Every structure is written in C-alpha cells, then in structure tokens.
Amino acid sequence: MSQRLDPNSDVSIGLWTTAPLWSKVDDGASPSDGDFIQAVTELTVCELTLTNPSSTPGSCISTVTIRAKYTGLLDTAELNGYLIQGITVVGSGVISPSSTFSNFTFNSTSTITDFNDLSVRLELVEFNNTNIQVSWIKVDVPDQDSDSNCIFFAGD
C-alpha cells in the first residue's frame, strides 16, 4: 500500500501558465486532462509543494508520476522532473512526451527523511517550437507497514 501526495502550493511558476499551477495538476487518484499547466519557452522551471502524508510513511522507494504531452510544430521536447526534499534532489527523471497525454514515472533515488518537506520541480530543457503541457502530478509514498517488503538503498 501507499499514500498519495498531491501538489498543494506553488513555490515558483517561472514561465509556466496559468497560476496557480498546483490547482491544475492536483487531480487526485486519476488524471483529468481538461486542465493543465503549460511551458512555452525552454529553460523555464516551476516547483510545486506536496501535501503531507496522513501517517508516517515507510522508508521504501517513492514514485513520482507526471502526465504530459507536447503541442506544436515539431515533435521534440524534453522535460526534467525532480523530487525535492527541502533543497536536495531525492529523485529525478527525463520526460520525452508524445502528442497525447501519457504518464511518466520515476523513483526516489535516495532515502527521504522528511516527507513533510517535499516538492516536485519541472524544467523544460528542450523546446524546438513545441509547448509542454502537464495535467497531473502525484507522488506515491510507501506506508509504514510496507518496510518489510522494501529494497533499501546502498548505505541505508
């Protein structure tokens, strides 16, 4: 089992539209592509805080899901996604979306010690006259009782 953390506030919006960003991508358990955030220039960054877990999570790997697509003339766009604890990157992934909304996932790559200080950062790194739209962000964190089924990181 796991707990879902959803965006609940904008830390920074960069050149993403339309603020407040978090309210366009906090669709809960299943995505809705009817509203979304959009980046229209490369090297723009936004960051969204996440809800706190309802109970103490376990120490297993957390999974980030970002639902995205590109629109525009060319089919080349790339988005970096980051899971941030405070100011430390604890997970990242490269997203190369298609012309239809699709889910992309990546896992935490180090142990999270403060689940009440998590955010997701998005960075549009390749543009080529293409816009990126993101309609859903969620982070699944493990329940405390799932620790017995974990694969721990080296050094943990």
N, C-alpha and C positions, 0 to 999 in steps of 0.2 A: 504494500500500500504506500501511498504518497500523499503529500499535501500540495495543493496548487497555490502558487504565489502569483498575483496579477499586478500589473502596473497600477499605481495609485497617485502618482505625482510626477510633474516634470522637474528635472534637475536643470537641464539645459535643452533648448529647442533648436539651436543652430539655424540652418536654413531649411528646416522641415516645416511642413504646414499640416494642419491648421491647429494652433494651440487652443485649448490644452491638448497636448498629444496623447497623454495617457488614456483619456476617455474614449479615444478612437480605437484602441488596441486592447482593451480590458474585457474581452468578450466571455470570460469565464471558461467553462468546461469545453465549449465548442465554438469554433470561429464563425464570425459573421463578416462577410466581405463587403457589406453595404457601407461601412465607414472605414477609413484608413488614414494613415499619415503618409506624406509623400516628400521625397527629397528630389530637388530639381537641379542640383549642382554638385559636382564631386567635392570630396574632402570636407563635407559637412557632417557634423556629429550631433546627435541628440542622446540624452540619457534620462531614463525613467526609473524612479524608485519602485520598489515592490512592496506589496502588503507583507506584514509579519505573519509567520506561521501561527496557527491556533494552538499548537502544542510544540514542545521541544522536538525538533527533527533528529533523526539518526545521523550517523556520520558517513553514510554511503554516498555515492555519486548523485549529484543533482543534474537534471536535464532541462535545457532551455529549448523552447520551441518558438520559432519565428515564422510567421506566414507572410510570404512576399511574392511580388511579381514585378516585371518591368513593363513599361509602356513607352512607346516612342518609335523612332525610325529604325534604330539598329538594335540588334539582339545581344549587345554586350553591356553588361552591368555587373558590378560586384559590390557586395555589401559585407562588411565585417561586423560580427556580433560579439559582444563581450558580456560576461557575467562579472560584476564588480562587487567586491566586499570592501566597503569604505573607499579606499583609493587603489586597492590591489585587484588586479585581474585574476580571477579564480577559474576562468573558463573562457574559451573563445572558439569561433568558427567562421569559416568563409562561406558566404551565401552567393550562389550564382543563379538567380531566379530565371524563370521562363516567362512567357507571355500570359500565363494563367496562374492564379494564386496556388501556391504549393507550400507545404510545411517543410521546414528545415530545422534540424536539431543538432545540438552539440552538448557535451557533458562538461561538468566542472572537472578541472584538471588538478586541483589541489583541495585539501580539506578546508571546508568552510567552518569558521569558528564563531561567527556572529550572523545568524540568519535574520536578525532584525536590522541589518545594515547592508542589504543587497540592492543592486540596481542592474539594469540592462542598458548597455551603450550600443548605439548603431552608428556606423561610419560608412558613408557611401564613398568608395575608393576608386571606382571606375565608372565612367558616366557615358561617354560617346552618344550624346543627344538622346539619352534614354532616361526616363524617370523611374524611380523605385517607389513602389507602394508597399506598405506593411499594414496588414489588417488585424494581426493577432500576435500577442506575446504572452507566454506563460512560462513559469519555472516550476517544475515538479521536484520537490524535496522529499527525501525518504522519511517515513515515520520512525520514531524511536525504536519500536519493536522489530524493525527490519534489519537492525545491525547484525544479527546472527547470520544473515544471508549476504553480507557485504563482501565486496572485493576491496581491500584497503590499498591506498597509495603507498608506494615505496617510502619508507621512513616514518610511516604512521604507526 
